[in-house]
Amino acid sequence: MERKRRNATAPRPARGAARRGVALAAAAAVGLAGVIVPGAALSAATAADPLDEGLVARYLFDETSGDAVRNTADGSAEAGDPFDATVRNYVATQRAEAGTLQFTGGAKTSTGNWVELPDDILAGAGSATVSIDVKADPTMLTTNHFLWNIGNDATQQYWFANVRGPRSAITTGSAAGEKNGTGYGVTANRWHSLTAVIDADADTLTFYTDGQRAGVVKTTLAPADITQTLNTIGRAPWPDALFKGSVGAFRVYDRALSSAEVVGLSDADGAAHATELAAVSAAKLASLDLGDTSAVADDVQLVTLHGISWSSSEPGVISPAGVVTRPLPGEPAAVVTLTASAVTRGQAAASPRTFTVTVPALATADIASDRDAIQLPDVARGNVTLPGRGAAGSPVTWSSSDDAVISDTPVGAAAAGVVTRPAWGEPDAEITLTATIGEGAAALTREFDVTVAAAPRESVDSRYLFAYFTADTVAGENIHLAASQGNSAMSWDVLGGGAPLVTSTMGEMGLRDPFILRAPEGDRFFLIATDLSIGRNSSWDRALDAGSAYLEIWESTDLRTWSAQRHVKVSGPNASMTWAPEAYWDAEAGEFVVYWSSRVYLDGTRPYDKAGTPNSTYSKVMYATTRDFTSFSDAKVWQDAGDRIDSTVIEDDGTFYRFTKEVTGCTDILQESSTDLRALTVPGAYEWATDASCISKTARGTTRTTEGPTIFRANEGDTSVPADADGGFYLFVDDFTGAGYLPLFTESLAAPQWQTVTGALPKSRHGSVLPVTLNQWEAAKGAALTRITTTTAIEGASAGQTVRAGDVLTARVTAADSGAVAGAVRFQLGDIEVEAAVEERDGGYIAEAIVPATEAAGVPVSLSATFDGFDVLAASASGAVEVLLGDAPVLDVSAAVSARCVAGKVVQVLTVSNDDDIALSVTATGAHGSKTFPSLAAGKSTSTSFTTRVAAIPAGTVTITAAAQVDGVPVATTQEIASAPATCG
């Protein structure tokens, strides 16, 4: 087992507080905890600064002259610290601004200045943090350089950061071996905090811009792996330019700072630039635009990015999140003051900005409009959306005729509208939902009749479908569908002769990045896609800066036919692009979480030059929720951790695994995990763990980047799974500048070992694969559905058995796939037919019927059972069992035994009477002999005697058996006739 590398050096003793200890302690007490703790010490004398723990070196550049840079990690600026640094090519003007050092730039061989740090500053360190407070010259945003370097003057081993990108990387294999964590873009001539953290426990390198985590890369490399004989600020081992700009503070730790500590450090250093950063905050506020606020009836889109927050004077009318609740009819309009505040690195704008918003009261026409606008499905197969508010703002409440089928109240974490379908094989349920729109005397009602379809039969996935687009052309930007060849994810047939499955007539009329999904009920399918056409519009700049806010959506219940196209807006007003949509079912909330990538701006100008404008942006991953892919919640930020696109998710054993293209970071596919699907990856809440990075590059052994990942579980029995794997997962990735989609595989997501697999995919770009059942696969192909064979067997009846009225006939029906059975069985008992429903019992499927009253008496008949088939199940019949139907008739005969004495001996006398209406043959047998009456006529009697030859006999019996043919069937009746004791003499 690989052992985690930890710091090899002994912990350094605490060095006291730095000269900025008061400011940093205050920032920690406020910035890290969020509030000032009563009694918390704000001086170095009374409390240690938590940001001093593990601090190896701190350079604050507040010397007034000279080339020496003092290490103040121990709180002292006295000379002689072995970790003091030196400014090379120093001139006095480089200290013109107090508390900073100006770097003049220029060629590496020029007289430009740089700082030589002490050797072995992080020798033996497994975990480490390097943080710098920096203002970059505009030329640095486009010029190769090292902002700082832990390493030497060779180009084989180094750990560095720069502002071009920006990024931090570590390598022991020169440029080709660099493990990159990339940050948010910086603005020239503005103070930024850039922090790089190597965590040996997590095997990660993480890069932060202004306290916000941006790029993270998996690596086991550490400073201890690097020979540290020329550590620098502003100089690279490569022949790159020297850094040009200003540095205000530089810190080195021999531990990994937490995300919260990095935020605190950024805010604390920001205090030195309070005026400038407060002006940045003010510029953010100045860019806000809520539009016309004189009569706002809908929710207000309140930007909460870039440190902007909101408060409301009337939160019951407009919440701080922008949710609007209109006054009721007859009430006056509400006037609300919304207040926006902005903070940049802990520095707030000098004053907040206020907006006056008028919210008009509802009118009776609004209530009627909201009533008429409500739409519910005629047939429900999944949870339905019961809106709590109309488009005009009317409150809406609901009642259900059967809350157990469609709930009118929340069920756990799921909102009202939870559907519980009748079991497969049961009849559909008919439900009436009643909406009350408005309140009081102005309220209106409306009823909706909804059929809740019975659930489909559960089946095992054994095939795949693959939806994709093909190229950046008009012809290629349509959705195509392929079907697997058998149970193999590595061999495919393109369906429809290569013609698109669907094309777009709305929006940009181009379709990319399709995602095909099956609802958890098993008989609803959705197809969602990006609304984008590069083939028609050709400009990626336009697509990034002013892309569509819409998704293109289709729905199907059988994979044969698809609904009309739905063009649905999901992104907010200041969002650009709505790329690569996917969805995953949130079982607890009873809804789909739909996620996509967008750029979100502060205002409508949507500046494209993200590195050179104050309101620049990058791709975030957003999400909204829906139950029907018709109505969606407002979009929220899900991932704000550097430039990210193209997320795909799968759940395994209670953990969600997410794969995302990092445009920052490794510029490849990142794997993360969380037990909460909606856990955030945003500044201050990085709640997903990083499991692997550079997945595609590493697995394929290449530097070529990919995007558009799609993850899916291998079906049981998939013939393309590597021979040594016990199941696993496929990840298709899009080599968008080359080969198109490529397949990767791992047996485990918890301990991923991604590898390439052999196979042939269709000519395809970003899409998705859906495991499906055999019948769903056949339906998508337009083929006849294979019915599942069944067997039917009679139970509890054997040949010759008598079957009487009231007896239970039993048949067992078994499906070949061991799945559920429903429907009915017909029992045939001679001319009698009885039908019974199949029911589940003790893990099997049984039909039972009662034998009806019959006049048949001992009639031999054939008993059989026939299952007529149901849904996807084929019919089957049992073999015949020969039985007797009904009890045999009883012959009406009677007898009596008497005794008399003859010569002192007892003689028994038997008298037999035929009370029947047919002649009988009678046999009598007793202790003293047997007698036969071959034919005793109907209504006649006869007697016979038995000589005992003894003077006394005990009590006994005489057995008589009467026999006859009744309706051609032999019938016999036997009786025991008692005889009394007798004595002679």
FENDA-V460733 format. One record per residue. N is the residue number from 1. SS is DSSP state (alpha for helix, beta for strand, coil for the rest). PHI is phi in whole degrees, -180 to 180 (999 if undefined). BURIAL is # if it has 16 or more other ideal C-beta (glycine too) atoms within 10 Angstrom, else .. Layout:
n: {N;N}
ss: {SS;SS}
phi: {PHI;PHI}
burial: {BURIAL;BURIAL}
//
This chain:
n: {1;2;3;4;5;6;7;8;9;10;11;12;13;14;15;16;17;18;19;20;21;22;23;24;25;26;27;28;29;30;31;32;33;34;35;36;37;38;39;40;41;42;43;44;45;46;47;48;49;50;51;52;53;54;55;56;57;58;59;60;61;62;63;64;65;66;67;68;69;70;71;72;73;74;75;76;77;78;79;80;81;82;83;84;85;86;87;88;89;90;91;92;93;94;95;96;97;98;99;100;101;102;103;104;105;106;107;108;109;110;111;112;113;114;115;116;117;118;119;120;121;122;123;124;125;126;127;128;129;130;131;132;133;134;135;136;137;138;139;140;141;142;143;144;145;146;147;148;149;150;151;152;153;154;155;156;157;158;159;160;161;162;163;164;165;166;167;168;169;170;171;172;173;174;175;176;177;178;179;180;181;182;183;184;185;186;187;188;189;190;191;192;193;194;195;196;197;198;199;200;201;202;203;204;205;206;207;208;209;210;211;212;213;214;215;216;217;218;219;220;221;222;223;224;225;226;227;228;229;230;231;232;233;234;235;236;237;238;239;240;241;242;243;244;245;246;247;248;249;250;251;252;253;254;255;256;257;258;259;260;261;262;263;264;265;266;267;268;269;270;271;272;273;274;275;276;277;278;279;280;281;282;283;284;285;286;287;288;289;290;291;292;293;294;295;296;297;298;299;300;301;302;303;304;305;306;307;308;309;310;311;312;313;314;315;316;317;318;319;320;321;322;323;324;325;326;327;328;329;330;331;332;333;334;335;336;337;338;339;340;341;342;343;344;345;346;347;348;349;350;351;352;353;354;355;356;357;358;359;360;361;362;363;364;365;366;367;368;369;370;371;372;373;374;375;376;377;378;379;380;381;382;383;384;385;386;387;388;389;390;391;392;393;394;395;396;397;398;399;400;401;402;403;404;405;406;407;408;409;410;411;412;413;414;415;416;417;418;419;420;421;422;423;424;425;426;427;428;429;430;431;432;433;434;435;436;437;438;439;440;441;442;443;444;445;446;447;448;449;450;451;452;453;454;455;456;457;458;459;460;461;462;463;464;465;466;467;468;469;470;471;472;473;474;475;476;477;478;479;480;481;482;483;484;485;486;487;488;489;490;491;492;493;494;495;496;497;498;499;500;501;502;503;504;505;506;507;508;509;510;511;512;513;514;515;516;517;518;519;520;521;522;523;524;525;526;527;528;529;530;531;532;533;534;535;536;537;538;539;540;541;542;543;544;545;546;547;548;549;550;551;552;553;554;555;556;557;558;559;560;561;562;563;564;565;566;567;568;569;570;571;572;573;574;575;576;577;578;579;580;581;582;583;584;585;586;587;588;589;590;591;592;593;594;595;596;597;598;599;600;601;602;603;604;605;606;607;608;609;610;611;612;613;614;615;616;617;618;619;620;621;622;623;624;625;626;627;628;629;630;631;632;633;634;635;636;637;638;639;640;641;642;643;644;645;646;647;648;649;650;651;652;653;654;655;656;657;658;659;660;661;662;663;664;665;666;667;668;669;670;671;672;673;674;675;676;677;678;679;680;681;682;683;684;685;686;687;688;689;690;691;692;693;694;695;696;697;698;699;700;701;702;703;704;705;706;707;708;709;710;711;712;713;714;715;716;717;718;719;720;721;722;723;724;725;726;727;728;729;730;731;732;733;734;735;736;737;738;739;740;741;742;743;744;745;746;747;748;749;750;751;752;753;754;755;756;757;758;759;760;761;762;763;764;765;766;767;768;769;770;771;772;773;774;775;776;777;778;779;780;781;782;783;784;785;786;787;788;789;790;791;792;793;794;795;796;797;798;799;800;801;802;803;804;805;806;807;808;809;810;811;812;813;814;815;816;817;818;819;820;821;822;823;824;825;826;827;828;829;830;831;832;833;834;835;836;837;838;839;840;841;842;843;844;845;846;847;848;849;850;851;852;853;854;855;856;857;858;859;860;861;862;863;864;865;866;867;868;869;870;871;872;873;874;875;876;877;878;879;880;881;882;883;884;885;886;887;888;889;890;891;892;893;894;895;896;897;898;899;900;901;902;903;904;905;906;907;908;909;910;911;912;913;914;915;916;917;918;919;920;921;922;923;924;925;926;927;928;929;930;931;932;933;934;935;936;937;938;939;940;941;942;943;944;945;946;947;948;949;950;951;952;953;954;955;956;957;958;959;960;961;962;963;964;965;966;967;968;969;970;971;972;973;974;975;976;977;978;979;980;981;982;983;984;985}
ss: {coil;coil;coil;coil;coil;coil;coil;coil;coil;coil;coil;coil;coil;coil;coil;coil;coil;coil;coil;coil;alpha;alpha;alpha;alpha;alpha;alpha;alpha;alpha;alpha;alpha;alpha;alpha;coil;coil;coil;coil;coil;coil;coil;coil;coil;coil;coil;coil;coil;coil;coil;coil;coil;alpha;alpha;alpha;coil;coil;beta;beta;beta;beta;beta;coil;coil;coil;coil;coil;coil;coil;coil;beta;beta;coil;coil;coil;coil;coil;coil;coil;coil;coil;coil;coil;coil;coil;coil;coil;beta;beta;beta;beta;coil;coil;coil;alpha;alpha;alpha;alpha;coil;coil;coil;coil;coil;beta;beta;beta;beta;beta;beta;coil;coil;coil;coil;coil;coil;coil;beta;beta;beta;beta;coil;coil;coil;coil;coil;coil;coil;coil;coil;coil;beta;beta;beta;beta;beta;beta;beta;beta;beta;coil;alpha;alpha;alpha;alpha;alpha;coil;coil;coil;coil;coil;beta;beta;beta;beta;coil;coil;coil;coil;coil;coil;beta;beta;beta;beta;beta;coil;coil;coil;coil;beta;beta;beta;beta;beta;coil;coil;coil;alpha;alpha;alpha;coil;beta;beta;beta;beta;coil;coil;coil;coil;coil;coil;coil;coil;beta;beta;beta;beta;beta;beta;beta;beta;beta;coil;coil;coil;coil;beta;beta;beta;beta;beta;beta;coil;coil;beta;beta;beta;beta;beta;beta;beta;coil;coil;coil;coil;alpha;alpha;alpha;coil;coil;coil;coil;coil;beta;beta;beta;coil;coil;coil;coil;coil;coil;coil;coil;beta;beta;beta;beta;beta;beta;beta;beta;beta;beta;beta;beta;coil;coil;coil;coil;coil;alpha;alpha;alpha;alpha;alpha;alpha;alpha;alpha;alpha;alpha;alpha;alpha;alpha;alpha;alpha;alpha;alpha;alpha;alpha;alpha;alpha;alpha;alpha;alpha;alpha;alpha;alpha;alpha;coil;coil;coil;coil;coil;coil;coil;coil;coil;coil;coil;coil;coil;coil;coil;coil;coil;coil;coil;coil;coil;beta;beta;beta;beta;beta;coil;coil;coil;coil;coil;beta;coil;coil;coil;coil;coil;beta;coil;coil;coil;coil;coil;coil;coil;coil;coil;beta;beta;beta;beta;beta;beta;beta;beta;beta;beta;beta;coil;coil;beta;beta;coil;coil;coil;coil;beta;beta;beta;beta;beta;beta;beta;coil;coil;coil;coil;alpha;alpha;alpha;alpha;alpha;alpha;alpha;alpha;alpha;alpha;coil;coil;coil;coil;coil;beta;beta;coil;coil;coil;coil;coil;coil;coil;coil;beta;coil;coil;coil;coil;coil;beta;beta;beta;beta;beta;beta;coil;coil;coil;coil;coil;beta;coil;coil;coil;coil;beta;coil;coil;beta;coil;coil;coil;coil;beta;coil;coil;coil;coil;coil;coil;coil;coil;coil;beta;beta;beta;beta;beta;beta;beta;beta;beta;coil;coil;alpha;alpha;alpha;coil;beta;beta;beta;beta;beta;beta;beta;beta;beta;coil;coil;coil;coil;coil;coil;coil;coil;coil;coil;beta;beta;beta;beta;beta;beta;coil;coil;coil;coil;coil;coil;coil;coil;coil;coil;beta;beta;beta;beta;beta;beta;coil;coil;coil;coil;coil;coil;coil;beta;beta;beta;alpha;alpha;alpha;alpha;coil;coil;coil;beta;coil;coil;coil;coil;coil;coil;coil;coil;beta;beta;beta;beta;beta;beta;beta;beta;coil;coil;coil;coil;coil;coil;beta;beta;beta;beta;beta;beta;beta;coil;coil;alpha;alpha;alpha;alpha;coil;coil;alpha;alpha;alpha;alpha;alpha;alpha;coil;coil;coil;coil;beta;beta;beta;beta;beta;beta;beta;coil;coil;coil;coil;coil;coil;coil;coil;coil;beta;beta;beta;beta;coil;coil;coil;coil;coil;beta;beta;beta;beta;beta;beta;beta;beta;beta;beta;beta;beta;coil;coil;coil;coil;beta;beta;beta;beta;beta;beta;beta;beta;beta;beta;coil;coil;coil;coil;coil;coil;coil;coil;coil;coil;coil;coil;coil;coil;coil;coil;coil;coil;beta;beta;beta;beta;beta;beta;beta;beta;coil;coil;coil;coil;coil;coil;coil;coil;coil;beta;beta;beta;beta;coil;coil;coil;coil;beta;beta;beta;beta;beta;beta;beta;beta;beta;coil;coil;beta;beta;beta;beta;beta;beta;beta;beta;coil;coil;coil;coil;coil;coil;beta;beta;beta;beta;beta;beta;coil;coil;coil;coil;coil;coil;beta;beta;coil;coil;beta;beta;coil;coil;beta;beta;beta;beta;coil;coil;alpha;alpha;alpha;alpha;alpha;alpha;coil;coil;coil;coil;coil;coil;beta;beta;beta;beta;beta;beta;beta;coil;coil;coil;coil;coil;coil;coil;coil;coil;coil;coil;coil;coil;coil;coil;beta;beta;beta;beta;beta;beta;beta;coil;coil;coil;coil;beta;beta;beta;beta;beta;beta;beta;coil;coil;coil;coil;coil;coil;coil;coil;beta;beta;coil;coil;coil;coil;coil;coil;coil;coil;coil;coil;beta;beta;beta;beta;beta;beta;coil;alpha;alpha;alpha;alpha;alpha;alpha;alpha;alpha;coil;coil;coil;coil;coil;coil;beta;coil;beta;beta;beta;beta;beta;beta;coil;coil;coil;coil;coil;coil;beta;beta;coil;coil;coil;coil;beta;beta;beta;beta;beta;beta;beta;beta;coil;coil;coil;coil;coil;coil;coil;coil;beta;beta;beta;beta;beta;beta;coil;coil;beta;beta;beta;beta;beta;beta;beta;beta;beta;beta;coil;coil;beta;beta;beta;beta;beta;beta;beta;coil;coil;coil;coil;coil;coil;coil;coil;beta;beta;beta;beta;beta;beta;beta;beta;beta;coil;coil;beta;coil;coil;beta;coil;coil;beta;beta;coil;coil;coil;beta;beta;beta;beta;beta;coil;coil;coil;coil;coil;coil;coil;beta;beta;beta;beta;beta;beta;beta;beta;beta;beta;coil;coil;beta;beta;beta;beta;beta;beta;beta;beta;beta;beta;coil;coil;coil;coil;coil;beta;beta;beta;beta;beta;beta;beta;coil;coil;beta;beta;beta;beta;beta;beta;beta;beta;coil;coil;coil;coil;beta;beta;beta;beta;beta;beta;beta;coil;coil;coil;coil;beta;beta;coil;coil;beta;beta;beta;beta;beta;beta;beta;beta;beta;beta;beta;coil;coil;beta;beta;beta;beta;beta;beta;beta;beta;beta;beta;beta;coil;coil;beta;beta;coil;coil}
phi: {999;-70;-93;-64;-83;-117;-59;-86;-82;-68;-59;-77;-66;-61;-108;82;-96;-78;-65;-99;-59;-63;-65;-70;-64;-65;-63;-67;-67;-98;-70;-84;-90;95;-141;-81;-78;-54;81;-68;-76;-115;-136;-65;-73;-110;-154;-76;-72;-62;-81;-90;-64;76;-75;-92;-147;-139;-117;-103;55;-103;-67;-91;-162;88;-92;-83;-120;-80;-83;-106;-61;-96;88;-119;-107;-71;-70;104;-68;-63;-103;-64;-118;-134;-85;-90;59;-76;-136;-61;-64;-69;-111;-65;-105;-59;77;-140;-122;-88;-103;-87;74;107;-66;-60;-90;-83;-92;-61;-90;-157;-113;-94;-88;-64;-64;53;-65;-128;-61;81;-78;-93;-111;-165;-137;-126;-129;-136;-101;-141;-124;-97;-68;-55;-66;-71;-73;-129;-122;-66;-167;-111;-71;-150;-147;-105;170;-150;-92;-98;-110;-96;-130;-172;-130;-145;-143;-145;-104;-86;133;-79;-161;-129;-144;-128;-155;-122;-131;61;-62;-66;-99;-64;-103;-103;-117;-105;-104;-69;-64;-106;-102;-64;60;-138;-73;-129;-105;-118;-131;-115;-127;-105;-116;-70;-70;-95;55;-135;-116;-120;-118;-121;-117;52;82;-97;-65;-119;-114;-137;-134;-78;-160;-98;-71;-148;-55;-61;-84;-114;-75;-111;-113;-153;-88;-142;-119;91;-136;-103;-71;-78;-79;-81;-66;-72;-68;-124;153;-129;-124;-104;-158;-141;-127;-130;-120;-101;-145;-90;-70;-76;-60;-65;-68;-65;-61;-61;-67;-62;-67;-64;-68;-64;-61;-71;-125;-57;-65;-66;-73;-64;-67;-62;-62;-64;-65;-62;-64;-65;-82;-70;-146;-92;75;-76;-110;-79;-156;-99;-108;-111;-58;-97;-81;-106;-68;-122;-90;57;79;-93;-135;-133;-135;-131;-73;-135;-64;-73;-102;-129;-76;-60;-90;95;-75;-102;-120;-78;-60;-77;-54;91;-87;-72;-62;-100;-112;-123;-104;-99;-118;-103;-122;-139;-133;-125;51;84;-108;-84;-60;-57;-149;-72;-120;-114;-131;-95;-124;-103;-113;-72;-71;-65;-107;-59;-66;-64;-65;-65;-64;-65;-61;-72;-86;-66;-127;-127;-72;-70;-123;-105;-115;-148;-55;-106;-87;-107;-62;-92;-152;-81;-62;-86;106;-68;-70;-129;-121;-134;-137;-121;-69;-150;-63;-76;-100;-127;-75;-107;-134;-60;-119;62;-85;-91;-69;-53;103;-70;-104;-114;-79;-57;-63;-57;97;-89;-70;-61;-106;-107;-125;-112;-107;-117;-102;-111;-107;87;-135;67;-66;-86;-68;-124;-126;-152;-106;-130;-94;-124;-91;-96;-69;-62;-66;-78;-73;-73;-141;-93;-69;-143;-145;-138;-122;-134;-105;-164;-111;-120;-167;-85;-132;-58;-71;-83;-91;-137;-96;-111;-132;-124;-119;-65;-86;67;-94;-141;-84;-114;-144;-140;-117;-75;-89;69;63;90;-75;-63;-70;-141;-128;-106;-116;-128;58;-80;61;-128;-125;-138;54;-69;-126;-108;-139;-114;-67;-63;-69;99;-131;-128;-130;-129;-126;-123;-152;-73;-90;-158;-134;-74;-60;-88;-110;64;-105;-70;-59;-64;-64;-76;-88;-144;-75;-70;-99;-112;-112;-105;-136;-132;-136;-148;-110;-141;68;-95;-121;-121;-68;-65;-64;-113;-110;-118;-82;-123;-87;-76;-68;-105;-97;-118;74;-137;-104;52;-72;-139;-147;-140;-80;-97;-65;-68;-87;66;-156;-88;-99;-105;-133;-158;-106;-143;-94;-122;-104;-77;-145;-81;-74;47;-64;-83;-74;-66;-89;-123;-129;-70;-110;-66;-149;-156;-77;-112;-101;-101;-149;-143;-122;-158;-110;-132;57;-119;-111;-127;-71;-65;-73;-130;-79;-105;-132;-134;-143;99;-70;-133;-143;61;-87;-138;-133;-146;-107;-146;53;83;-119;-92;-115;-120;-122;-138;-82;-89;-77;-92;81;-79;58;-159;-92;-111;-109;-131;-145;-162;-87;-123;-57;-92;-56;-93;-128;-139;-52;88;-149;-93;-99;-106;-84;-87;-98;-161;-135;52;-59;-68;-60;-67;-65;-95;62;-144;-97;-71;-88;-130;-148;57;-68;-137;-110;-155;-83;-69;-63;-63;86;-57;-78;-99;-64;-51;-60;-92;-102;-100;75;157;-140;-102;-130;-90;-128;-99;-80;-70;-104;-145;-80;81;-68;-130;-98;-122;-147;-142;-76;-132;-89;-68;-133;-70;-132;-72;-144;-77;-129;-85;171;-129;-93;-62;-63;-147;-118;-41;-160;-156;-115;-121;-65;-138;-80;-59;-66;-67;-61;-64;-63;-63;-81;77;-92;-65;-80;-77;-85;-80;-70;-132;-127;-124;-135;-74;-124;82;-134;-128;-60;83;-70;-86;-111;-110;-57;94;-68;-101;-94;-129;-134;-110;-114;-127;-87;-64;-92;65;-89;-70;-129;-142;111;-140;-117;-102;-94;-114;-122;64;-87;-92;-121;-131;-113;-144;-74;-83;-130;-78;-153;53;81;-125;-127;-123;-120;-131;-134;-95;-69;-74;-61;-148;-90;-63;-136;67;-82;-71;-138;-97;-108;-144;-134;-127;-94;-82;87;-160;55;-91;-92;-81;-74;-158;-138;-81;-76;-86;-120;-86;-132;-101;-100;84;-71;-68;-69;-99;-74;-90;-134;-137;-155;-145;-119;-127;-139;-146;-105;-134;58;74;-116;-81;-121;-86;-119;-107;-116;-115;-120;-94;-93;-85;-104;-133;-69;-124;-101;-128;-120;-122;-136;-140;-69;-117;132;-132;-139;-129;-116;-58;-153;-105;-63;-61;77;-106;-128;-150;-129;-151;-122;-122;-81;-94;65;-133;-82;-148;-131;-80;-66;-162;-139;-124;-96;-119;-126;-101;-137;-165;-98;-119;52;79;-107;-65;-129;-135;-128;-117;-134;-106;-105;-77;-124;-83;-66;-143;-139;-117;100}
burial: {.;.;.;.;#;.;#;.;.;.;.;.;.;.;#;#;#;#;#;#;#;#;#;#;#;#;#;#;#;#;#;#;.;.;.;.;.;.;.;.;.;#;.;#;.;.;.;.;#;.;#;#;.;#;#;#;#;#;#;#;#;#;#;.;.;.;#;.;#;#;#;#;#;#;#;#;#;.;.;.;#;.;#;#;#;.;#;#;.;#;.;.;.;#;#;.;.;.;#;#;#;#;#;#;#;.;.;#;.;.;.;#;#;#;#;#;#;#;.;#;#;#;.;#;#;#;#;#;#;#;#;#;#;#;#;#;#;.;.;#;#;.;#;.;#;#;#;#;#;#;#;#;.;.;.;.;#;#;#;#;#;#;#;#;#;#;#;#;#;#;#;#;.;.;.;.;.;#;#;#;#;#;#;#;#;#;#;#;.;#;#;#;#;#;#;#;#;#;#;#;.;#;#;#;#;#;#;#;#;#;#;#;#;#;#;#;#;#;#;.;#;#;#;#;#;#;.;#;.;#;#;#;#;#;#;#;#;#;.;#;#;#;#;#;#;#;#;#;#;#;#;#;#;#;#;#;#;.;#;#;#;#;#;#;#;#;#;#;#;#;#;#;#;.;.;#;#;#;#;#;#;#;.;#;#;.;#;#;.;#;.;.;.;.;.;#;.;.;#;#;.;#;#;.;#;#;#;#;.;#;.;#;.;.;.;.;#;#;#;.;.;#;#;#;#;#;.;#;#;.;.;.;.;#;.;#;.;#;.;#;#;#;#;#;#;#;#;#;#;.;.;#;#;.;#;.;#;.;#;#;#;#;.;.;.;#;#;#;.;#;#;.;.;#;.;#;.;.;.;#;#;#;#;#;#;#;#;.;#;#;.;#;#;#;#;#;#;#;.;#;#;.;.;.;#;#;#;#;.;.;.;.;.;#;#;#;#;#;#;#;#;.;.;#;#;.;.;.;#;.;#;.;#;.;#;#;#;#;.;.;.;#;#;.;.;.;.;#;.;#;.;#;#;#;#;#;#;.;#;.;#;#;#;#;#;#;#;#;#;#;#;#;.;.;.;#;#;#;#;#;#;#;#;#;#;.;#;#;#;#;.;#;.;#;#;.;.;.;.;#;#;#;.;#;.;.;#;#;#;#;#;#;#;#;#;#;#;#;#;.;#;#;#;#;#;#;#;#;#;#;#;#;#;#;#;.;.;.;.;.;.;.;#;#;#;.;#;#;#;#;#;#;#;#;#;#;#;.;#;.;.;#;.;.;#;#;.;#;#;#;#;#;.;#;#;#;#;#;#;#;#;#;#;#;#;#;.;.;#;#;#;#;#;#;#;#;#;#;#;#;#;#;.;.;.;#;#;#;.;#;#;.;#;.;#;#;#;#;#;#;#;#;#;#;#;#;#;#;#;.;.;#;.;.;#;#;#;#;#;#;#;#;#;#;#;#;#;#;#;#;.;.;.;.;.;#;#;#;#;#;#;#;#;#;#;#;#;#;#;#;#;#;#;#;.;.;#;#;#;#;#;#;#;.;.;#;.;#;.;#;#;#;#;#;#;#;#;#;#;#;.;.;.;.;#;#;#;#;#;#;#;#;#;#;#;.;.;#;.;#;#;.;.;.;#;.;.;#;#;#;#;#;#;#;#;#;.;.;.;#;#;#;#;#;#;#;#;.;#;.;.;#;.;#;#;.;#;.;.;.;#;#;.;#;#;#;#;#;#;#;#;#;#;#;#;#;#;#;#;#;#;.;.;.;.;.;.;#;.;#;.;#;.;#;.;.;#;.;.;.;.;.;#;.;.;.;#;.;#;#;#;#;#;#;#;.;#;.;#;#;#;#;#;#;#;#;#;#;#;#;.;#;.;#;.;#;.;#;.;.;.;.;.;.;#;#;#;#;#;.;#;.;.;#;.;#;#;#;#;.;#;.;#;#;#;#;#;.;#;#;#;#;#;.;.;#;#;#;.;.;#;.;#;#;#;#;.;#;.;.;#;.;#;.;#;.;#;.;#;.;.;.;.;.;#;#;#;#;.;#;.;#;#;#;.;#;.;.;#;#;.;#;#;#;.;#;.;#;.;.;#;.;#;.;.;#;.;.;.;.;.;.;.;.;#;#;.;#;.;.;.;.;#;.;.;#;.;#;.;#;#;#;.;#;.;.;.;.;.;.;#;.;#;.;.;.;#;.;#;.;.;#;.;#;.}
//
